[in-house]
Amino acid sequence: MDFNFTDEEKSVSELARKILTDLVSNERLKKHEADGKPFLDEVWRAFADANLLGVAIPEAHGGMALGFPALSLLLEEIARAVAPCPAFPALVLGALPLAQFGSAADQAEWLPRVARGEAILTAALIELDSSDPLHPTTRAEKIDGGYRLHGEKSLVPAGRQAARILVSATTEAGTGLFWIEPDQTGVRLETQASSDSQPYAYLSLAGVVVPERARLGGDREDAVAWLVERATAARCAMQLGTTSRALEMTGAYGRERIQ
């Protein structure tokens, strides 16, 4: 088996690095931190113009369909530059499961908007009172025509910036993923601080009612595990980018430093 990256996958990494080198300097990051904005809008626009936001989105919905390896390379470059942009929530937590499990109507409505940088999707996988994402304490109670959600989620990436949030919850039969919208009755979002300075949100669900079609993938029991696996691998790719850049900077300093 060949584990080398393809030329197309390498081109994603090279293009992303060029954009980030041009737009993300230490001075620009300092200004962004002082501005207090959640993301660098110019980076997100540049990625959208280069179709990098569609790297793992099917071609039928405006993407490049290069798959998870290419997406991981993009995330590695973003983390290497410490660029504040919502690639992880929008492309991994939102677009990936939608492309895998979503209905044709949902895919047609949302995936082109993500690829164009017009909408951010995210997922709420971390429980406030549990460290096991595969067995959420958030509950989805079956009701006539849909579900009623109760629970609390912590550290939802880009939770207050997202147009839709995918919530993991336990049902009577197992676990599932459910789309909610931030302005629904019973939804409460509050900003949470984090050491990585990225925007996160606390999410409270107090009897939030969603229709049957809001359950991603219907009765599929593997959807939560599928998403957790890819989210974990994506975070590892980002950590690789940050760590490799830190090592490069440390090596350069060691070679140039004069005692």
C-alpha positions as CSV (number, residue, x, y, z in Angstrom):
1,M,0.0,0.0,0.0
2,D,1.3,3.5,-1.0
3,F,1.0,5.9,1.9
4,N,2.6,8.8,0.0
5,F,0.4,11.9,-0.7
6,T,-0.8,12.4,-4.2
7,D,0.2,15.4,-6.3
8,E,-3.3,16.9,-5.9
9,E,-3.0,16.5,-2.1
10,K,0.4,18.1,-2.0
11,S,-0.9,21.0,-4.1
12,V,-3.5,21.7,-1.4
13,S,-0.8,22.0,1.2
14,E,1.4,24.2,-1.0
15,L,-1.4,26.6,-2.0
16,A,-2.6,26.9,1.7
17,R,1.0,27.6,2.8
18,K,1.3,30.4,0.2
19,I,-1.9,32.0,1.2
20,L,-1.1,31.8,4.9
21,T,2.4,33.1,4.3
22,D,1.0,36.1,2.5
23,L,-1.8,36.9,4.9
24,V,-0.7,35.7,8.4
25,S,2.3,37.4,9.9
26,N,3.1,37.9,13.6
27,E,2.1,41.6,13.2
28,R,-1.2,40.6,11.7
29,L,-1.9,38.1,14.4
30,K,-1.2,40.8,17.1
31,K,-3.6,43.2,15.4
32,H,-6.2,40.5,15.2
33,E,-5.9,39.7,18.9
34,A,-6.3,43.4,19.7
35,D,-9.4,43.7,17.4
36,G,-11.2,41.0,19.4
37,K,-12.7,39.4,16.3
38,P,-13.2,35.6,16.2
39,F,-11.5,35.0,12.8
40,L,-9.3,36.5,10.2
41,D,-11.9,37.1,7.5
42,E,-9.3,37.7,4.8
43,V,-7.9,34.3,5.2
44,W,-11.3,32.7,5.0
45,R,-12.2,34.6,1.9
46,A,-8.9,33.7,0.3
47,F,-9.4,30.0,1.0
48,A,-12.9,30.2,-0.4
49,D,-11.7,31.9,-3.6
50,A,-9.1,29.2,-4.0
51,N,-11.8,26.5,-3.4
52,L,-9.8,25.1,-0.5
53,L,-12.9,25.1,1.7
54,G,-14.3,22.6,-0.7
55,V,-11.3,20.3,-0.5
56,A,-13.3,17.4,1.0
57,I,-16.8,18.4,-0.4
58,P,-18.2,16.5,-3.4
59,E,-17.8,18.1,-6.8
60,A,-21.5,18.1,-7.3
61,H,-21.7,20.7,-4.5
62,G,-18.9,22.9,-5.6
63,G,-16.0,21.1,-3.9
64,M,-12.9,19.2,-5.1
65,A,-13.7,15.8,-3.5
66,L,-10.1,15.1,-2.5
67,G,-11.1,13.5,0.7
68,F,-9.9,13.5,4.3
69,P,-6.1,13.2,3.6
70,A,-6.2,16.5,1.7
71,L,-8.3,18.1,4.4
72,S,-5.8,17.0,7.0
73,L,-3.0,18.7,5.1
74,L,-5.0,21.9,4.9
75,L,-5.6,21.8,8.7
76,E,-1.9,21.1,9.3
77,E,-1.0,24.2,7.4
78,I,-3.6,26.4,9.1
79,A,-2.3,25.2,12.5
80,R,1.3,25.7,11.5
81,A,0.5,29.4,10.9
82,V,-1.7,29.6,14.0
83,A,-4.3,31.2,11.7
84,P,-7.6,32.0,13.4
85,C,-10.2,30.5,11.0
86,P,-13.1,28.1,11.5
87,A,-11.8,25.3,9.3
88,F,-12.0,22.6,11.9
89,P,-15.6,23.2,12.9
90,A,-16.9,24.1,9.4
91,L,-15.1,21.5,7.3
92,V,-14.6,18.6,9.8
93,L,-17.4,18.8,12.3
94,G,-20.0,20.2,9.8
95,A,-19.3,19.4,6.2
96,L,-17.8,16.0,6.5
97,P,-20.7,14.3,8.3
98,L,-23.2,16.2,6.2
99,A,-21.5,14.9,3.0
100,Q,-21.4,11.3,4.5
101,F,-24.8,11.0,6.1
102,G,-26.9,14.0,5.0
103,S,-30.0,14.0,2.8
104,A,-29.7,15.1,-0.8
105,A,-31.7,18.3,0.1
106,D,-29.6,19.2,3.1
107,Q,-26.4,18.6,1.1
108,A,-27.6,20.7,-1.8
109,E,-28.6,23.6,0.6
110,W,-25.6,23.7,2.9
111,L,-22.4,22.2,1.3
112,P,-22.1,24.8,-1.5
113,R,-22.5,27.6,1.1
114,V,-19.7,26.0,3.2
115,A,-17.5,25.7,0.1
116,R,-18.1,29.4,-0.7
117,G,-17.3,30.4,2.8
118,E,-20.8,31.7,3.3
119,A,-21.9,29.5,6.2
120,I,-20.2,27.9,9.2
121,L,-21.4,24.5,10.5
122,T,-20.2,22.9,13.7
123,A,-20.8,20.1,16.1
124,A,-21.3,19.8,19.9
125,L,-19.6,16.6,21.0
126,I,-18.2,17.4,24.4
127,E,-20.5,16.9,27.4
128,L,-20.4,19.3,30.3
129,D,-20.5,16.4,32.8
130,S,-18.8,13.6,30.9
131,S,-15.5,12.9,29.1
132,D,-16.8,10.1,26.9
133,P,-18.0,11.6,23.5
134,L,-19.2,8.1,22.4
135,H,-21.8,7.9,25.2
136,P,-23.3,11.4,25.5
137,T,-25.4,12.3,28.5
138,T,-27.5,14.7,26.4
139,R,-30.8,13.0,25.7
140,A,-33.0,12.8,22.6
141,E,-36.5,11.9,23.6
142,K,-38.7,10.5,20.8
143,I,-41.9,12.4,20.3
144,D,-44.6,12.6,17.6
145,G,-42.8,13.6,14.4
146,G,-39.4,14.2,15.9
147,Y,-37.3,14.5,19.0
148,R,-37.0,16.6,22.1
149,L,-33.4,17.4,23.2
150,H,-32.2,18.0,26.8
151,G,-28.6,18.5,27.9
152,E,-25.5,20.6,28.2
153,K,-22.5,20.8,25.9
154,S,-19.1,22.4,26.5
155,L,-16.5,24.0,24.2
156,V,-18.5,23.9,21.0
157,P,-16.1,25.3,18.3
158,A,-17.4,28.4,16.7
159,G,-20.7,27.7,18.5
160,R,-21.9,31.4,18.4
161,Q,-20.7,31.9,14.8
162,A,-22.4,28.8,13.3
163,A,-25.6,28.7,11.3
164,R,-26.3,25.1,12.4
165,I,-25.0,22.9,15.2
166,L,-24.8,19.1,15.1
167,V,-25.6,17.7,18.5
168,S,-24.7,14.2,19.7
169,A,-27.3,12.7,21.9
170,T,-28.4,9.4,23.4
171,T,-31.8,7.9,22.3
172,E,-33.7,5.0,23.7
173,A,-32.1,2.8,21.0
174,G,-28.5,4.2,21.0
175,T,-26.8,7.4,19.9
176,G,-27.4,9.9,17.1
177,L,-26.6,13.3,15.7
178,F,-29.2,16.0,15.5
179,W,-29.1,19.4,13.7
180,I,-30.3,22.4,15.7
181,E,-30.3,26.1,14.9
182,P,-29.0,28.7,17.4
183,D,-32.2,30.7,17.4
184,Q,-34.5,27.8,18.3
185,T,-36.7,27.9,21.4
186,G,-34.8,26.2,24.3
187,V,-31.3,26.8,22.9
188,R,-28.9,28.9,25.0
189,L,-25.3,29.7,23.8
190,E,-22.7,31.5,26.0
191,T,-19.1,32.4,25.1
192,Q,-16.5,30.2,26.7
193,A,-12.8,31.2,27.1
194,S,-10.1,28.7,26.1
195,S,-6.3,28.7,26.3
196,D,-6.0,28.5,22.5
197,S,-7.9,31.8,22.1
198,Q,-10.3,30.3,19.6
199,P,-14.1,31.0,19.9
200,Y,-16.0,28.3,21.8
201,A,-19.5,28.2,23.3
202,Y,-21.4,26.5,26.1
203,L,-24.6,25.1,24.8
204,S,-27.7,24.4,26.8
205,L,-30.7,22.4,25.4
206,A,-33.9,22.8,27.4
207,G,-36.5,20.7,25.6
208,V,-35.4,21.7,22.1
209,V,-37.8,20.2,19.6
210,V,-36.5,19.0,16.2
211,P,-38.2,17.2,13.4
212,E,-37.4,13.6,12.3
213,R,-35.4,14.9,9.4
214,A,-33.0,16.7,11.7
215,R,-31.5,13.4,12.7
216,L,-28.4,13.0,10.5
217,G,-28.3,9.6,8.9
218,G,-31.6,8.5,10.3
219,D,-31.2,5.5,12.6
220,R,-27.5,4.8,11.8
221,E,-25.8,4.0,15.1
222,D,-22.2,4.5,13.8
223,A,-22.6,8.2,13.0
224,V,-21.3,9.6,16.3
225,A,-18.3,7.2,16.4
226,W,-17.6,8.0,12.7
227,L,-17.4,11.7,13.4
228,V,-15.4,11.4,16.7
229,E,-12.8,9.4,14.9
230,R,-12.3,12.0,12.2
231,A,-12.4,14.9,14.6
232,T,-9.7,13.2,16.6
233,A,-7.5,12.6,13.6
234,A,-8.1,16.2,12.4
235,R,-7.0,17.6,15.8
236,C,-3.8,15.4,15.6
237,A,-3.1,16.9,12.1
238,M,-3.4,20.4,13.6
239,Q,-1.2,19.5,16.5
240,L,1.4,18.2,14.1
241,G,1.3,21.6,12.2
242,T,1.7,23.6,15.4
243,T,4.5,21.4,16.8
244,S,6.5,21.2,13.6
245,R,6.4,25.0,13.3
246,A,7.5,25.4,16.9
247,L,10.4,23.1,16.3
248,E,11.5,25.0,13.2
249,M,11.4,28.3,15.1
250,T,13.4,26.8,18.0
251,G,16.0,25.4,15.7
252,A,16.3,28.7,13.8
253,Y,16.7,30.6,17.1
254,G,19.3,28.2,18.3
255,R,21.4,28.6,15.2
256,E,21.2,32.4,15.2
257,R,21.4,33.2,18.9
258,I,24.7,34.7,20.2
259,Q,25.6,34.2,23.8
